[in-house]
Each structure stands twice: as structure tokens, then as C-alpha cells.
Amino acid sequence: MADELNVEVVAADRQVWSGPASIVIARTPDGEIGIMPGHESILGLLVAGQVTVRTTDGSAVVVAVAGGFLSVSEDHVAILAEMAELADEIDVAAVQAELAELGDDGYESARRWAQARLDVAASR
């Protein structure tokens, strides 16, 4: 059993982050899941929210995802999201303006994505 995970966070348009990690924490429809080295292989659904990757040097990489999939095979974890943004990349003022523009009319998935980014930015 390896003592680290090889993690990739990928959005539809780019690779967001990759590297070695000791744990990955993500949100699924059933709640949070933590993946550590030696975890059973799984394929799971992600909901809009935060993914936290604890790197092997002890730092945290925090990413907002707009849903997607989590794939674990041996000690490889792939986070496959339609949209993903590192916490440090989030422009809070722009997201707040986007959320205000959306209002209460429809666009539920766009509101969830905007709120997920605000929540992740607040956790920095």
C-alpha cells in the first residue's frame, strides 16, 4: 500500500491541480467522503461545493467544484468537474455581482455554482 495519493483535479476546460496528497475530502449527495491511501476503488457523484486536498507537505489545496465525479483507483484520485476554481482564483466581488444578477428566477445550477465559489472563498 502506498503512503500517498496521486490526485488530479480537472475541469472541462483545464487541469486545475495535480500532485501528491495524503487525503482528499469531497462532497457527495450522501455527505462528505474522505479518501486516504489504500482506499477501496469507487466512482462517485460530486455536488457543487468544496474539495479539499491535503498535500503531503501538510498544506491544503481548496477547490470549488460545480458537481462532477470522483474516481478512485488504487492510489489515484481524479476529480472530474464541469467547472472548478481554486480558492485563490475566486474573485468574490465578481461572483457576488453574478449572484445578484441571477436573482431568484430559475438558473438554480448557476446559483449553486456561485454560492459554492463564495463559500470556498470564505474558507480561505
Secondary structure, 3 states (H helix, E strand, C coil): CCCCEEEEEEECCEEEEEEEEEEEEEEECCEEEEECCCCCCEEEEEEEEEEEEEECCCCEEEEEEEEEEEEEECCEEEEEECCEEEHHHCCHHHHHHHHHHHCCCCCHHHHHHHHHHHHHHHCC
